[in-house]
């Protein structure tokens, strides 16, 4: 008796929320935080995880050089960035070159996203938020 199956390349991701907490516009230091993106791919499957530039991107923003902003209730914007490295030097973008490459193991791989809100931005008090689309291409 012959038994066979075709194993398909498949991937899935789950992104956790990134919360920066409280921001004081008069503080001279940026605020930073991290979150985890959980990616699962069939063993041996190569994939790239990309992020768009958000729903309230700044002027001149692109997938390769995103200018991300959170919008507040007064219509003001608070700029922030997301990086793929703990040195905060590689902006996580929406192209093959600025995305994060991985190879599936069949188990969850935890990828860290490093967020930064620059200091001394002149904004009104209130809640600010943005939404980023994350995709995995394999």
Residue pairs with C-beta under 8 A, 6 or more apart in sequence:
7 42
8 42
9 41
9 42
9 45
9 138
10 41
10 42
10 45
10 138
11 39
11 40
11 41
11 42
11 45
11 47
11 104
11 136
11 138
12 39
12 40
12 41
12 136
13 37
13 38
13 39
13 40
13 49
13 134
13 135
13 136
14 37
14 38
15 35
15 37
15 38
15 113
15 134
16 35
16 36
16 37
16 38
17 35
18 33
18 34
18 35
18 82
18 113
18 115
19 33
20 31
20 32
20 33
20 80
20 115
20 117
21 31
21 33
23 31
23 78
23 117
23 128
25 120
25 121
25 122
25 123
26 120
27 119
27 120
28 119
28 120
29 119
30 116
30 117
30 118
30 119
31 116
31 117
31 119
32 88
32 114
32 115
32 116
32 117
33 115
34 112
34 113
34 114
34 115
35 112
35 113
35 115
36 110
36 111
36 112
36 113
37 49
37 110
37 111
37 112
37 113
37 134
38 108
38 109
38 110
38 111
39 47
39 49
39 102
39 104
39 108
39 109
39 111
39 136
40 104
40 106
40 107
40 108
40 109
41 47
41 102
41 103
41 104
41 105
41 106
41 109
41 136
41 138
42 104
42 106
43 104
43 105
43 106
44 103
44 104
45 103
45 104
45 138
46 101
46 102
46 103
46 104
46 138
47 101
47 102
47 103
47 104
47 136
47 137
47 138
48 96
48 99
48 100
48 101
48 102
48 136
48 137
48 138
49 99
49 100
49 102
49 111
49 134
49 135
49 136
50 63
50 93
50 94
50 95
50 96
50 98
50 99
50 134
50 135
50 136
50 137
51 66
51 82
51 92
51 93
51 94
51 99
51 113
51 132
51 133
51 134
52 63
52 66
52 94
52 132
52 133
52 134
53 61
53 62
53 63
53 66
53 67
53 68
53 93
53 94
53 132
54 66
54 68
54 69
54 130
54 131
54 132
55 130
55 131
55 132
56 68
56 69
56 70
56 71
56 77
56 130
57 66
57 67
57 68
57 69
58 67
58 68
58 69
58 77
58 79
59 67
60 67
61 67
61 68
62 93
63 93
63 94
63 95
63 98
64 93
64 94
64 95
64 97
64 98
65 91
65 93
65 98
66 81
66 82
66 91
66 93
66 94
67 79
68 79
68 80
68 81
68 82
68 130
68 132
69 77
69 78
69 79
69 80
69 130
70 77
70 78
70 80
70 128
70 129
70 130
71 77
71 128
71 129
71 130
72 78
72 123
72 124
72 126
72 127
72 128
73 126
73 127
74 124
74 126
76 123
76 124
76 128
77 123
77 128
78 117
78 121
78 123
78 128
79 117
79 118
79 121
80 115
80 116
80 117
80 118
80 130
81 88
81 91
81 115
81 116
81 118
82 91
82 92
82 113
82 114
82 115
82 116
82 132
83 89
83 90
83 91
83 92
83 113
83 114
83 115
83 116
84 90
84 91
84 92
84 100
84 111
84 113
84 114
85 114
86 112
86 114
88 114
88 116
90 98
91 98
92 98
92 99
92 100
92 113
93 99
99 137
100 111
102 109
102 111
104 138
